[in-house]
Amino acid sequence: MTHQMLKGVRVVDLTHLGAGPLAGRYLADLGADVIKIEAPGGGDVARTLMPIGRETSALFEHCNQHKRSVAIDLKQPEGVELLHDLIRESDVFISNFRPHFLERIAVDWPRIQELRPGIIAAYVTGYGMTDERSNAASGDVIAQAESGLSHFLGEPDRGPLLGIGAPADAVGATQAALGVLAALSARGLGNSEGIMIDISILDAFIWTDLLMMPMVAATNGAFRPERQGMYHRSVFPHGVFRARREYVTISAYGAGPQGHWPRLARAMDRQDLADDPAYATDDLRSGRRDELIPLIENWLATFDSAQDAVDVLRSHGLTAGRVMEPAEVAQDARARQRGIFQEVDHPTAGTISLVGGPLLYNGETAKAAPAPSRGAHTEEVLRDVLRLAPGRIREFQEVGVVDLVEPGKMMNDVENRR
């Protein structure tokens, strides 16, 4: 079950891999009818990356819940025409393919407006549709590198690092979904004109940095941050500190009455540190990190568990948390109570946990559901949306324009797992 805010909105989702599909999933979680277009035979390449079942993977399941899958061969003119017909019957179009491919199948912005005047089209690409590199291969790791953010990650005497889990793709997807929601709101307010949303994943990832890049920009490059390591180099203490067997994050920066440093000193039973003018500001404490880090970590080591230390820190009004292992997070009672992890019966992977949506409306999150098998809804969509006769659909199948899932196939998959 999904939220129903976007009930009645139809989306054609011509996407693959991460950023584009995740943007479509946002809309599907909110109740939109999201029709995912896949190629017959293989489908979205994300199905094969770190697979967990036949023709599916954790990545594909995460980004494609609550969608309908239609398998159409866009290498054939008849397949392109079917895509165009679906667009004519839809409100929103999303794609993360490069411009030259979109032009080849006539769904670039100038021509998609001819297909469906008033359509909302979101293009999610590495560099954006107007950049001279718009047709260059790009993606999450490129955005991380070229945004400058990778430069900050890692130890000062080592090379830069990349974030795991495709954070740039996730940010680009969120911005695209936000753009679509704003455009739908404008339509509700009477704007009937088409709206093109052009999302550069690189731009979106630069935007997501709240500290370093804004400071670099504001100082015209005079501020030149280097790799931070485990501890922030400008505000301190702010970072990851070693406890007896685990690690703890602590944020105790700032100066004066609103600063958190005195709270940390009191938590450590070291009022003398709070009173000492040598530690009064972030700059002064940052300059004495080699002295303060052992003090903090030796205090953390006095606790039997990292969580005990975190509890004491929080009791003093500090922001602190234990660094958790991913497997532990997946079983966390708080996360499961809020629905961020939900158990489902998957047709080919068995009983698994999927990541639910982070949005709770009136205390309810969208219920997780297996992503569709490739072409599972081809016949249904061509019949109900395009009003094609069964005979015509079978003709398309016979010449390879579409791929259909045979009746009962999904039920047989479930039975075979038992």
Residue pairs with C-beta under 8 A, 6 or more apart in sequence:
1 366
1 367
2 28
2 29
2 30
2 31
2 66
2 366
2 367
3 29
3 30
3 31
3 359
3 361
3 364
3 366
4 30
4 31
5 30
5 31
5 361
6 27
6 30
6 31
6 32
6 184
7 31
7 32
9 27
9 31
9 32
9 33
9 91
9 92
9 184
10 32
10 33
10 35
10 89
10 90
10 91
10 92
10 385
11 24
11 27
11 28
11 32
11 33
11 34
11 35
11 90
11 91
11 92
11 93
11 94
12 35
12 37
12 83
12 86
12 87
12 90
12 92
12 93
12 94
13 20
13 21
13 24
13 34
13 35
13 36
13 37
13 67
13 94
14 20
14 37
14 83
14 93
14 94
14 95
14 97
14 107
15 21
15 23
15 24
15 36
15 44
15 94
15 95
15 96
15 97
15 124
16 44
16 45
16 46
16 96
16 97
17 44
17 45
17 46
17 59
17 96
17 139
17 169
18 46
18 59
18 63
18 139
18 140
18 166
18 169
18 170
18 173
19 96
19 124
19 140
19 166
19 168
19 169
19 170
19 172
19 173
19 176
19 201
20 94
20 95
20 96
20 97
20 124
20 173
20 176
21 36
21 44
21 46
21 60
21 63
21 64
21 96
21 173
22 62
22 63
22 169
22 170
22 173
22 174
23 94
23 96
23 122
23 124
23 172
23 173
23 174
23 176
23 177
23 180
24 34
24 36
24 63
24 64
24 67
24 94
25 34
25 62
25 63
25 64
25 65
25 66
25 67
25 173
26 173
26 174
26 177
27 34
27 92
27 94
27 177
27 180
28 34
28 65
28 66
28 67
29 65
29 66
29 357
29 359
29 366
30 359
30 366
32 92
33 68
34 66
34 67
34 68
35 67
35 68
35 70
35 86
35 90
35 377
35 381
35 385
36 44
36 64
36 67
36 68
36 69
36 70
36 372
37 70
37 72
37 74
37 83
37 86
38 44
38 69
38 70
38 71
38 72
38 374
38 375
39 71
39 72
39 73
39 74
40 71
40 72
40 73
40 374
40 375
40 400
40 402
40 403
41 403
42 48
42 374
43 55
43 69
43 71
43 374
43 375
44 60
44 64
44 374
46 57
46 59
46 60
46 63
46 64
47 55
47 56
47 57
47 60
47 374
48 57
49 57
49 59
49 60
50 57
50 58
50 59
51 57
52 58
52 61
52 346
52 349
52 352
53 346
53 347
53 348
53 349
53 350
54 348
54 413
55 348
55 373
55 374
56 346
56 348
56 349
56 370
56 371
56 373
60 371
61 346
61 354
61 370
61 371
62 354
62 355
63 371
64 371
64 372
65 354
65 368
65 369
65 370
65 371
66 366
66 369
67 371
67 372
68 372
68 376
68 377
68 380
68 381
69 371
69 372
69 373
69 374
69 375
69 376
69 377
69 378
70 86
70 375
70 377
70 378
70 381
70 382
70 402
71 374
71 375
71 378
71 402
71 403
71 404
72 79
72 82
72 83
72 378
72 401
72 402
73 79
73 400
73 401
73 402
73 403
74 80
74 83
74 105
76 399
76 400
76 401
78 396
78 399
78 401
79 401
79 402
80 105
80 106
82 382
82 386
82 396
82 401
82 402
83 105
83 107
84 106
84 107
84 115
85 386
86 381
86 385
86 386
87 93
87 107
87 112
87 115
87 116
87 119
88 115
88 116
89 385
89 386
90 116
90 119
91 119
91 120
91 184
92 119
92 120
92 121
92 122
92 180
92 183
92 184
93 107
93 112
93 116
93 119
93 120
93 121
93 122
94 121
94 122
94 124
94 176
94 180
95 102
95 107
95 121
95 122
95 123
95 124
96 123
96 124
96 125
97 125
98 125
98 134
98 135
99 108
99 123
99 125
99 129
99 134
99 135
100 135
102 108
102 123
106 112
106 115
107 115
109 121
109 123
109 129
109 196
112 119
112 121
113 119
113 194
116 194
117 194
118 187
118 192
118 193
118 194
119 194
120 180
120 183
120 184
120 187
120 194
120 195
120 197
121 194
121 195
121 196
121 197
122 176
122 179
122 180
122 197
122 199
123 129
123 196
123 197
123 198
123 199
124 172
124 173
124 176
124 199
124 201
125 134
125 138
125 199
125 200
125 201
126 133
126 136
126 137
126 138
126 139
126 142
126 143
126 200
126 201
126 202
127 133
127 134
127 136
127 138
127 200
127 202
128 134
128 198
128 199
128 200
128 202
128 203
129 198
130 198
131 200
138 201
138 202
139 169
139 201
140 166
140 167
140 168
140 169
140 201
141 162
141 168
142 202
143 168
143 169
143 172
143 201
143 202
143 204
143 205
144 150
144 162
144 163
144 167
144 168
144 205
145 160
145 162
146 202
147 168
147 202
147 205
147 206
147 209
147 213
148 206
148 212
148 213
148 216
149 163
149 205
149 206
149 209
149 212
149 213
150 160
150 161
150 162
150 163
151 160
151 225
151 226
151 227
152 160
152 212
152 225
152 226
152 227
152 228
153 160
153 161
153 162
153 163
153 227
153 228
154 160
154 161
154 227
154 229
155 227
155 229
155 230
156 226
156 227
156 228
156 229
158 227
160 227
167 205
167 208
168 201
168 202
168 204
168 205
169 201
171 201
171 204
171 205
171 207
171 208
172 199
172 200
172 201
172 204
172 205
174 204
175 199
175 204
175 207
176 197
176 199
179 197
179 199
180 197
183 195
183 197
186 195
206 213
212 225
215 223
215 225
216 223
216 224
216 225
225 233
225 234
226 233
228 239
229 239
230 239
230 240
230 241
231 237
231 238
231 239
231 240
231 289
231 293
232 238
232 239
232 253
233 286
234 282
234 286
235 253
235 254
235 282
235 286
236 253
236 282
236 285
236 286
236 289
236 292
237 250
237 251
237 252
237 253
237 261
237 264
237 285
237 292
237 296
238 250
238 251
238 252
238 253
239 249
239 250
240 247
240 248
240 249
240 323
241 247
241 248
241 249
241 250
241 293
241 296
241 297
241 300
242 297
242 300
242 301
243 297
243 300
243 301
243 303
243 305
243 306
243 309
244 300
244 301
244 303
244 304
244 305
244 306
245 305
245 306
246 305
246 306
246 322
246 323
247 306
247 322
247 323
248 300
248 306
248 309
248 310
248 313
248 320
248 321
248 322
248 323
249 319
249 320
249 321
249 322
249 323
250 264
250 296
250 313
250 318
250 319
250 320
251 260
251 318
251 319
251 320
252 260
252 261
252 263
252 264
252 318
252 319
253 259
253 260
253 261
253 282
253 285
254 260
254 261
254 282
255 261
255 280
255 281
255 282
260 317
260 318
260 319
261 273
261 274
261 279
261 285
262 274
263 316
263 317
263 318
264 296
264 313
264 316
264 318
265 271
265 272
265 273
265 274
266 274
266 316
267 312
267 313
267 315
267 316
267 318
268 295
268 296
268 299
270 295
273 279
273 295
278 284
278 288
279 285
279 288
279 292
285 292
299 309
300 306
300 309
303 309
303 312
306 322
306 323
307 322
309 320
310 320
310 321
310 322
313 320
314 320
324 332
329 335
330 341
330 353
331 341
332 341
335 341
336 342
338 360
338 365
339 356
339 357
339 360
339 365
339 366
339 367
339 368
340 355
340 356
340 358
340 365
341 353
341 354
341 355
341 356
342 353
342 354
342 356
342 367
342 368
343 351
343 352
343 353
344 351
344 352
344 353
344 354
344 368
344 369
344 370
345 351
345 370
345 414
346 352
346 370
347 370
347 373
347 410
347 413
347 414
347 417
348 373
348 413
348 417
349 370
350 417
354 368
354 369
354 370
355 368
356 365
356 366
356 367
356 368
357 365
357 366
358 365
359 365
359 366
373 405
373 409
373 410
373 413
374 403
374 405
375 402
375 403
375 404
375 405
376 405
376 410
378 393
378 402
378 403
378 404
378 405
379 390
379 393
379 404
379 405
382 388
382 393
382 396
382 402
383 390
383 393
393 402
393 404
396 402
397 403
397 404
